[in-house]
Amino acid sequence: MIYNEISLQLELWLFLRNKLKDYKIQFERNVSFFSITGTIKHEIDIVIFYFDKTEKFAKEVKFPKNGQYPEQIYSFIEDIVFMEQLKRVGFIETYTLTIVDDSLFYESGRKKDGIYKYFRGEVVPIKGVISKPTSSSRFSSLSVRNSYSIN
């Protein structure tokens, strides 16, 4: 049973390890291992790579459990920006997986604008400049280059 983020990562790792025998699959790998600098984050949740690093794939995983809806949504968008950055520096494919089991993330509550519009009500694609809903962060806004729809 998946009950938190690390259990989700472990289940995904086990699945990938059984399917991708010729690749290394590692948790929390620092981007410096691939000679990358200047990214919004420094560690990749799950990285898959061929022994000579010619083929690289990255996955960010979220399983938020403690409310903090605007912060968690912003963190999810930060993962998208990070994956876009890795794609630009040579990763073949990048993925962001977020699973929520708290209906307040996606059910129409009082707030349906701002950061909530990506998850509630008439959901709009994540794209463009997105401002941080609170002021306690090193980043006050993120720039998403492509467009992503939430399923």
DAFENSUL-V825816 format. One record per residue. N is the residue number from 1. PHI is phi in whole degrees, -180 to 180 (* if undefined). PSI is psi in radians with two decimals (none if undefined). OMEGA is omega in radians with two decimals (* if undefined). Layout:
# DAFENSUL-V825816
[[N PHI PSI OMEGA] [N PHI PSI OMEGA]]
This chain:
# DAFENSUL-V825816
[[1 * 2.33 3.09] [2 -87 2.14 -3.08] [3 -130 -0.13 3.05] [4 -159 3.14 -3.05] [5 -64 -0.74 -3.11] [6 -67 -0.62 3.09] [7 -68 -0.61 3.07] [8 -65 -0.79 3.11] [9 -60 -0.75 -3.12] [10 -65 -0.78 3.11] [11 -62 -0.73 3.11] [12 -65 -0.74 3.12] [13 -61 -0.79 3.13] [14 -62 -0.76 3.11] [15 -61 -0.85 -3.11] [16 -65 -0.69 3.14] [17 -60 -0.67 3.12] [18 -73 -0.48 -3.11] [19 -90 -0.56 -3.00] [20 -117 1.25 -3.03] [21 -65 -0.48 -3.07] [22 -90 0.07 -3.08] [23 -117 2.70 2.98] [24 -89 2.45 3.11] [25 -128 2.09 -3.04] [26 -132 2.66 3.07] [27 -95 2.60 2.95] [28 46 0.85 -3.14] [29 -85 2.23 3.12] [30 -69 2.47 -3.12] [31 -63 -0.41 3.13] [32 -63 -0.42 3.08] [33 -58 -0.50 3.14] [34 -103 0.28 -3.14] [35 59 0.72 3.13] [36 -111 2.39 3.05] [37 -135 2.89 3.02] [38 80 0.32 3.10] [39 -91 2.82 -3.10] [40 -67 -0.50 3.08] [41 -126 2.86 -3.07] [42 -112 -0.27 -3.12] [43 -127 2.42 3.10] [44 -95 2.24 -3.11] [45 -56 -0.96 3.10] [46 -134 2.21 3.11] [47 -122 2.43 3.12] [48 -122 2.23 -3.13] [49 -151 2.65 3.05] [50 -77 2.67 -2.98] [51 -51 -0.59 -3.12] [52 -94 0.13 3.09] [53 67 0.29 3.11] [54 -76 -0.50 3.09] [55 -117 2.11 -3.09] [56 -134 2.44 3.11] [57 -135 2.52 -3.10] [58 -131 2.54 3.10] [59 -136 2.31 2.97] [60 -109 2.40 -3.05] [61 -126 2.33 3.06] [62 -131 2.44 3.03] [63 -143 1.27 -3.05] [64 -67 2.38 -3.06] [65 -127 -0.19 -2.97] [66 -116 0.71 3.12] [67 67 -2.25 -3.13] [68 48 0.87 -2.98] [69 -55 -0.89 -3.12] [70 -64 -0.68 3.11] [71 -65 -0.75 -3.13] [72 -68 -0.69 3.10] [73 -64 -0.75 3.11] [74 -63 -0.70 3.11] [75 -62 -0.67 3.08] [76 -63 -0.75 3.12] [77 -67 -0.62 3.06] [78 -60 -0.67 3.08] [79 -62 -0.69 3.12] [80 -62 -0.79 3.12] [81 -62 -0.74 3.11] [82 -60 -0.77 3.14] [83 -66 -0.64 3.05] [84 -62 -0.72 3.13] [85 -63 -0.77 3.14] [86 -65 -0.65 3.10] [87 -62 -0.70 -3.13] [88 -68 -0.40 -3.12] [89 -104 0.33 2.96] [90 115 -0.02 3.06] [91 -72 2.35 -3.08] [92 -67 -0.85 3.12] [93 -138 2.56 3.06] [94 -134 2.58 -3.08] [95 -140 2.55 2.99] [96 -123 2.16 3.13] [97 -121 2.11 3.07] [98 -126 2.21 3.09] [99 -119 2.25 3.09] [100 -124 2.42 3.05] [101 -117 0.27 3.10] [102 -109 1.93 -3.04] [103 -62 -0.31 3.12] [104 -69 -0.25 3.03] [105 -69 -0.69 -2.96] [106 -121 -0.23 3.10] [107 -78 2.61 3.13] [108 -67 1.88 3.06] [109 -102 -2.81 3.12] [110 -64 -0.72 -3.08] [111 -95 2.18 3.11] [112 -131 0.14 -3.14] [113 -114 -3.00 3.14] [114 57 -2.40 -3.10] [115 -66 -0.41 -3.11] [116 -72 -0.37 -3.05] [117 -64 -0.28 3.13] [118 -82 -0.24 -3.07] [119 -126 -0.36 -3.02] [120 -121 2.70 3.06] [121 65 -2.39 3.08] [122 -82 1.58 -3.02] [123 -61 2.30 3.09] [124 -106 2.67 3.13] [125 -64 2.60 3.06] [126 -82 2.07 3.13] [127 -168 2.81 3.08] [128 77 -2.78 -3.13] [129 -86 2.23 -3.11] [130 -123 2.13 -3.10] [131 -85 2.57 3.10] [132 -73 2.31 -3.08] [133 -74 -0.32 3.09] [134 -125 2.89 -3.04] [135 -99 0.03 -3.04] [136 -95 1.17 3.12] [137 -155 2.81 3.10] [138 -75 -0.35 3.13] [139 -117 2.21 3.14] [140 -95 -0.30 3.05] [141 -156 2.78 3.12] [142 -125 2.59 3.09] [143 -115 1.97 3.14] [144 -97 2.06 -3.05] [145 -75 -0.74 -3.11] [146 -99 -2.98 -3.13] [147 -121 2.33 -3.08] [148 -133 2.29 3.10] [149 -101 2.50 3.12] [150 -88 2.28 3.05] [151 -106 none *]]
